[in-house]
Amino acid sequence: MAMIRVLIERKLRKRENISKLIRQIRVAAMAQRGYISGETLFDTEENGTIAVISTW
């Protein structure tokens, strides 16, 4: 069985607290068939840049 890793990078225009939205999306993803794991990375040097990696 093969695994797929998906990387999504976002650059926010202004500093926003999107942690709640990310959690809601992850909860929805966890309910989907094939979802294995996910992680969210915040760039500490470049404000507003985040990366979400999910494994399916």
TACORZI-V819445 format. One record per residue. N is the residue number from 1. RES is the residue in one small letter. PHI is phi in degrees with one decimal (* if undefined). PSI is psi in radians with two decimals (999 if undefined). Layout:
N_RES_PHI_PSI, N_RES_PHI_PSI
This chain:
1_m_*_2.33, 2_a_-92.9_2.58, 3_m_-106.9_2.58, 4_i_-119.1_2.33, 5_r_-112.5_2.30, 6_v_-115.3_2.25, 7_l_-116.8_2.17, 8_i_-122.3_2.18, 9_e_-114.0_2.36, 10_r_-130.1_2.44, 11_k_-115.7_1.99, 12_l_-81.6_2.48, 13_r_-69.5_-0.68, 14_k_-133.3_2.74, 15_r_-64.7_1.94, 16_e_-125.6_2.64, 17_n_-90.8_1.72, 18_i_-105.4_0.17, 19_s_-56.5_-0.72, 20_k_-63.0_-0.78, 21_l_-63.4_-0.75, 22_i_-60.9_-0.74, 23_r_-62.1_-0.73, 24_q_-62.8_-0.73, 25_i_-66.6_-0.70, 26_r_-64.8_-0.71, 27_v_-60.2_-0.74, 28_a_-65.1_-0.70, 29_a_-65.3_-0.68, 30_m_-61.9_-0.44, 31_a_-81.9_-0.13, 32_q_-88.1_2.54, 33_r_-63.8_2.30, 34_g_96.9_-0.22, 35_y_-67.3_2.29, 36_i_-109.7_-0.93, 37_s_-161.6_2.98, 38_g_-155.1_2.69, 39_e_-145.5_2.63, 40_t_-121.4_2.28, 41_l_-119.6_2.31, 42_f_-110.5_2.26, 43_d_-75.6_2.07, 44_t_-80.6_-0.30, 45_e_-95.0_-0.51, 46_e_-118.6_1.70, 47_n_-56.3_2.39, 48_g_91.4_0.02, 49_t_-104.5_2.21, 50_i_-132.0_2.70, 51_a_-131.8_2.37, 52_v_-118.0_2.20, 53_i_-117.9_2.20, 54_s_-125.0_2.58, 55_t_-115.4_2.28, 56_w_-124.7_999
